[in-house]
Amino acid sequence: MMRQDGLFFYDRLMLGAATGYLRELLRRHSELIPIGFNWAFVITVDVTMLGGGVIATLQRPSSDLPVALAAFALAVSPLLLFLVYGMKAKVYEAPLLLAAWTTATAIFLFGTSTPITGDFAPLLLVLMVGVVGALTSMPGGLIAAITAAALLLTASAMHRIDAIVMYLSFIGIGWLVGYLIRIQQQLMLKQQAAQAQLAEHAVADERRRIAREVHDVIAHSLSITLLHITGARRGLQQERDVDDAVDALEQAEQLGRQAMADIRRTVGLLDSAPMNVAPEPGVADIASLVSDFSRAGLNVALHVDGQVDRVSAAVGLALYRIAQESLANIAKHAPDSRSTVALAISRTSARLTIENELPVTVAVSAESEGRGLRGMRQRVELLGGSIIVGPSDDGWAVVADVPLGEAGSSPSGWFCGA
């Protein structure tokens, strides 16, 4: 019983090893198949060639068997080179097939007793023309067809073949089939290239989106944290108020922890594994955003007009990030100035205006726009809206107008009400 179990285990082991070897062999040979073709094409060609070669050999008299076998061996040689020796894909390129199958057909026609009624040997030429036409350009297919037609016409002139019209018709059909396969192969290659390019664009767009998210989160968090730290320093240096300083530092610490959680969530978008992430901020979170900056010491007020629930998640996220970036810039460049955030929501659009009152009018050029301003423009343009960023009568203003309809529709217009 133990001996039988051992033999059974050995048989299974050998079967698994043989299966693994065949799988690896097929994988390696798959890499040798010309680009744009597959195993179905290779098997169809080889089976057709083997069937036609065997029938053509059996049609010959027994006295011509050695010559017929030599011709058959020559016809099979590309297949043997591919399967046995694993030669490169050149085995299935046009010159070798044209030479091998044309020579094999010539041996069948001129080296054996012919003519033969219903001779299968010329079908090798038909197959050659079709495969060469599929593997090469249109001129290459025409050369193969002309070569095959010339060989058949020569054999007909020497009374080595009958039904020449039928065979020439088959040559024409073979060339047409090869030409159509060639066109299909080229279309497949173009489609694969287009899909690869679309995938690269999608990856690049996703990376830019995540970069915008990370930039907005970090800029917002650092801006408010620095405001808290500045307040704590002033409280200790000027007012000697330890309680206010400690309170400011605690808020900075809390904000830092929240920022780390936001960064982990945003970076987690790079991971394709399923994960539970917090929802993206929306237009309703602008109030808490303004409140955070206000508690940190920024003189900012919020005015909301309209129904917030009309704003979609995508538009809400864009407006939130624009407000976040704008307030972060104010905290960085003019922390002692007075600012206003106004959100006006109508039936067709949502307009967000951030005004920063400055004592002197400032100017900015297009070249000086950083990642934050470019990110704001990209967000609004992707939603079919418009944005203006620049100096106003009282200082600086950011006005974004985003349609509330389908993303990508025409915006309802914008203005800078500074």
C-alpha positions in Angstrom: 0.0 0.0 0.0 2.8 2.4 0.9 4.5 1.5 -2.4 1.4 2.4 -4.3 1.1 5.7 -2.5 4.7 6.5 -3.3 4.2 5.7 -7.0 1.1 7.8 -7.0 2.9 10.7 -5.4 5.8 10.3 -7.9 3.4 10.3 -10.8 1.8 13.5 -9.6 5.1 15.1 -9.1 6.3 14.2 -12.6 3.0 15.4 -14.1 3.3 18.7 -12.3 6.9 19.1 -13.4 5.9 18.3 -17.0 3.0 20.7 -16.9 5.2 23.5 -15.5 7.8 22.8 -18.2 5.2 23.0 -21.0 3.7 26.2 -19.5 7.1 27.8 -19.4 7.9 26.6 -22.9 4.7 28.1 -24.2 5.4 31.4 -22.5 8.9 31.6 -24.0 7.6 30.8 -27.5 4.7 33.3 -27.1 7.4 36.0 -26.8 8.8 34.8 -30.2 5.5 35.3 -32.1 5.5 38.5 -34.2 3.8 41.5 -32.5 0.1 41.7 -33.4 -0.4 38.0 -33.8 -1.1 35.2 -31.4 -1.2 31.4 -31.0 -4.4 31.1 -32.9 -2.7 32.5 -36.0 0.3 30.3 -35.6 -1.7 27.1 -35.1 -4.0 27.9 -38.0 -1.1 28.4 -40.4 0.8 25.3 -39.2 -2.2 23.0 -39.3 -3.1 24.1 -42.7 0.5 23.7 -43.9 0.8 20.3 -42.4 -2.5 19.1 -43.8 -1.7 20.4 -47.3 1.8 19.0 -47.2 0.7 15.5 -46.1 -2.0 15.3 -48.7 0.4 16.5 -51.4 3.0 13.9 -50.4 0.4 11.1 -50.4 -0.8 12.1 -53.8 2.6 11.3 -55.3 3.5 7.8 -56.6 5.6 5.6 -54.2 8.6 6.0 -56.5 8.6 9.7 -55.9 8.2 9.3 -52.1 11.8 10.3 -51.2 11.6 13.6 -53.2 8.1 14.3 -51.8 9.3 13.7 -48.3 12.2 16.1 -48.9 9.8 18.8 -50.1 7.5 18.2 -47.1 10.5 18.5 -44.7 11.5 21.8 -46.3 8.0 23.1 -45.9 7.9 22.0 -42.2 11.3 23.5 -41.4 10.1 26.9 -40.2 7.8 25.2 -37.8 10.5 22.9 -36.5 12.9 25.8 -36.0 10.3 27.6 -34.0 9.1 24.8 -31.8 12.2 22.7 -31.3 15.0 25.3 -31.3 12.9 28.2 -30.1 14.4 30.6 -32.7 13.5 34.2 -32.8 10.4 35.5 -34.5 12.3 35.8 -37.7 11.2 32.2 -38.3 7.8 33.7 -39.1 9.0 36.6 -41.1 8.3 36.9 -44.8 11.7 36.0 -46.5 12.1 32.6 -44.8 8.5 31.5 -45.4 8.6 32.7 -49.0 11.8 30.8 -49.7 10.9 27.6 -47.8 7.4 27.1 -49.1 8.1 28.3 -52.7 11.0 25.9 -52.9 9.0 23.1 -51.4 6.2 23.6 -54.0 8.7 23.8 -56.8 10.1 20.4 -55.7 6.6 18.9 -55.6 5.7 20.2 -59.0 9.0 19.7 -60.9 10.7 16.8 -59.0 7.8 14.4 -59.0 5.5 12.8 -61.6 3.0 15.5 -62.5 0.4 16.6 -63.4 -1.9 15.3 -60.6 -5.6 15.8 -60.6 -6.6 18.1 -57.7 -3.0 18.6 -56.7 -2.6 20.0 -53.2 1.0 21.2 -53.7 0.0 24.6 -55.1 -2.0 25.3 -52.0 1.3 25.8 -50.2 1.8 28.8 -52.5 -1.6 30.1 -51.6 -0.8 29.7 -47.9 2.6 31.4 -48.5 1.0 34.4 -50.2 -1.5 34.9 -47.4 1.0 34.6 -44.6 3.6 36.8 -46.3 0.9 39.4 -47.0 -0.1 39.3 -43.4 3.5 39.6 -42.1 4.8 42.3 -44.4 3.7 45.4 -46.3 1.5 45.6 -49.3 4.5 45.5 -51.8 5.9 42.5 -50.0 2.6 40.7 -50.4 2.4 41.6 -54.1 6.0 40.2 -54.6 4.9 37.0 -53.0 1.8 36.8 -55.2 3.8 37.5 -58.3 6.4 34.9 -57.4 3.7 32.3 -56.8 1.8 33.2 -60.0 5.1 33.0 -62.0 5.8 29.5 -60.6 2.4 28.2 -61.4 2.4 29.7 -64.9 5.8 28.1 -65.5 4.5 24.7 -64.3 1.4 25.1 -66.5 3.6 25.9 -69.6 5.6 22.7 -68.9 2.3 20.7 -68.5 3.1 20.0 -64.8 -0.2 21.4 -63.5 -3.7 21.6 -64.7 -6.6 24.0 -63.7 -4.2 26.9 -63.7 -7.1 29.5 -63.6 -8.4 28.0 -60.4 -5.0 28.0 -58.7 -4.4 31.6 -59.8 -7.8 32.6 -58.3 -6.7 31.0 -55.1 -3.5 33.0 -55.2 -5.5 36.2 -55.5 -7.8 35.2 -52.6 -4.7 34.3 -50.5 -3.2 37.8 -51.1 -6.5 39.5 -50.2 -6.8 37.5 -47.0 -3.3 38.3 -46.0 -3.8 42.0 -46.8 -6.9 42.2 -44.7 -5.1 40.4 -41.8 -2.3 42.9 -42.2 -4.7 45.9 -41.9 -6.3 44.3 -38.8 -2.9 43.8 -37.2 -1.9 47.4 -37.8 -5.2 48.6 -36.3 -4.6 46.5 -33.3 -1.1 47.9 -32.8 -2.4 51.5 -33.1 -5.2 50.7 -30.7 -2.6 49.3 -28.2 -0.5 52.3 -28.6 -3.5 54.6 -28.1 -4.5 52.7 -25.0 -1.0 52.9 -23.6 -0.9 56.6 -24.2 -4.3 57.1 -22.5 -3.1 55.1 -19.6 0.0 57.3 -19.3 -2.2 60.4 -19.4 -4.5 59.0 -16.8 -1.5 58.2 -14.5 -0.1 61.7 -15.0 -3.5 63.3 -14.3 -3.9 61.3 -11.2 -0.4 62.2 -10.0 -1.1 65.9 -10.6 -4.4 65.7 -8.8 -2.7 64.0 -5.8 0.1 66.6 -5.9 -2.6 69.4 -5.7 -4.3 67.7 -2.8 -1.0 67.2 -0.9 0.0 70.8 -1.6 -3.3 72.2 -0.4 -3.3 70.2 2.8 0.3 71.1 3.7 -0.1 74.8 2.8 -3.3 75.1 4.8 -2.0 73.2 7.8 1.4 75.0 8.0 -0.2 78.4 7.5 -2.6 78.0 10.5 0.1 76.3 12.6 2.5 79.2 12.0 -0.2 81.6 12.9 -0.7 79.7 16.2 3.0 79.6 16.9 3.3 83.3 16.1 0.5 84.1 18.5 2.1 81.9 21.2 5.5 83.7 20.7 3.8 87.2 20.9 1.9 86.1 24.0 5.1 85.0 25.7 7.3 87.9 24.5 4.9 90.9 24.7 2.0 90.0 27.0 3.7 87.4 29.2 0.4 85.4 29.0 1.3 81.8 29.4 -2.2 80.5 29.2 -2.9 82.1 25.8 0.5 80.8 24.6 -0.3 77.3 25.8 -3.7 77.4 24.2 -2.2 78.5 20.9 0.3 75.7 21.0 -2.3 73.1 21.8 -4.4 74.3 18.8 -1.2 74.1 16.7 -0.6 70.6 17.9 -4.2 69.5 17.2 -4.0 71.0 13.8 -0.7 69.2 13.1 -2.2 65.9 14.0 -5.2 66.6 11.7 -2.9 67.6 8.9 -0.9 64.3 9.3 -4.2 62.4 9.0 -5.2 64.3 5.9 -1.8 63.7 4.3 -2.0 59.9 5.1 -5.5 59.9 3.5 -4.3 61.7 0.4 -1.1 59.7 0.0 -3.3 56.6 0.5 -4.9 57.3 -2.9 -1.7 56.0 -4.4 -2.4 52.6 -3.0 -4.7 50.5 -5.1 -5.6 48.3 -2.1 -9.1 48.8 -0.6 -9.1 51.2 2.3 -11.5 53.2 4.4 -10.8 56.9 3.9 -12.5 60.0 5.2 -14.8 61.8 2.8 -13.4 64.7 0.8 -14.2 68.2 2.2 -17.0 70.1 0.5 -18.6 73.5 0.3 -20.2 73.1 3.8 -16.7 72.7 5.3 -15.6 76.2 4.2 -17.2 77.6 7.4 -15.0 75.4 9.6 -12.0 76.3 7.4 -12.6 80.0 7.9 -13.1 79.4 11.6 -9.7 77.6 11.9 -7.9 80.6 10.3 -9.9 83.0 12.5 -9.0 81.2 15.7 -5.4 81.2 14.6 -5.4 85.0 14.5 -6.3 85.8 10.9 -8.9 88.6 10.5 -11.3 86.9 8.2 -15.1 87.0 7.8 -17.4 84.6 5.9 -20.6 85.5 4.0 -22.8 82.8 2.5 -25.8 83.5 0.2 -27.8 80.7 -1.3 -28.5 77.0 -0.7 -25.3 75.0 0.0 -27.0 71.7 -0.9 -27.2 72.7 -4.5 -23.4 72.3 -4.9 -22.2 68.9 -6.0 -19.3 67.1 -4.3 -16.8 67.9 -7.1 -17.7 71.6 -7.2 -17.7 71.8 -3.4 -14.2 70.2 -3.2 -12.9 72.7 -5.8 -14.3 75.7 -4.0 -13.0 74.4 -0.6 -9.5 74.0 -2.0 -9.6 77.5 -3.6 -10.6 79.0 -0.3 -8.0 77.0 1.5 -5.2 78.0 -0.8 -6.3 81.7 -0.8 -6.4 81.9 3.0 -3.1 80.1 3.3 -1.5 82.7 1.0 -3.0 85.5 3.0 -1.7 84.0 6.2 1.7 83.7 4.6 2.0 87.1 2.9 -0.4 89.4 4.9 -1.3 87.8 8.2 -2.3 91.2 9.8 -4.7 92.3 7.0 -8.5 92.0 6.9 -10.0 89.4 4.6 -13.5 88.4 3.4 -14.7 85.1 2.0 -18.1 85.4 0.2 -19.9 82.4 -1.3 -22.9 83.2 -3.5 -24.9 80.2 -4.8 -27.5 80.6 -7.5 -29.5 78.1 -9.5 -26.9 77.9 -12.2 -23.5 78.6 -10.6 -21.5 79.1 -7.4 -19.3 82.1 -7.1 -16.5 82.2 -4.5 -14.8 85.5 -3.8 -11.9 86.0 -1.4 -10.9 89.6 -0.9 -7.8 90.7 1.0 -7.6 94.4 2.0 -4.0 95.6 1.6 -2.7 99.1 2.2 -0.9 99.2 -1.2 -2.1 97.7 -4.5 0.2 94.7 -5.5 0.8 93.2 -8.9 1.7 89.7 -10.0 2.7 88.4 -13.4 1.7 85.1 -15.0 5.2 83.8 -14.7 5.1 84.2 -10.9 2.2 81.9 -10.4 3.2 79.0 -8.2 1.8 75.5 -7.9 -1.1 76.8 -5.7 -2.5 79.3 -8.3 -2.0 76.8 -11.1 -3.9 74.2 -9.1 -6.8 76.6 -8.6 -7.0 77.3 -12.3 -6.9 73.6 -13.2 -9.7 72.7 -10.7 -12.0 75.4 -12.1 -11.2 74.7 -15.7 -11.9 71.0 -15.3 -15.4 71.9 -14.0 -16.1 74.3 -16.9 -15.8 77.4 -14.8 -13.5 80.4 -14.7 -11.3 82.2 -12.2 -9.5 85.5 -11.9 -6.7 86.1 -9.5 -5.1 89.6 -9.2 -5.1 93.0 -7.6 -8.3 94.8 -6.8 -9.2 98.4 -5.7 -8.5 97.5 -2.0 -5.8 95.0 -2.3 -6.1 91.4 -3.7 -9.0 89.3 -4.9 -9.7 85.8 -6.0 -13.0 85.2 -7.8 -14.0 81.7 -9.0 -17.3 81.1 -10.8 -18.2 77.4 -11.4 -21.4 76.2 -13.1 -23.6 73.8 -11.1 -24.7 71.8 -14.1 -22.8 69.0 -15.8 -19.0 69.3 -15.5 -17.5 70.8 -18.6 -20.5 73.0 -19.5 -20.1 76.6 -20.3 -19.7 78.9 -17.3 -22.3 81.5 -16.6 -19.6 84.3 -16.5 -17.5 85.9 -13.8 -16.6 89.2 -12.5 -14.3 90.6 -9.8 -16.4 92.6 -7.4 -13.5 94.1 -5.5 
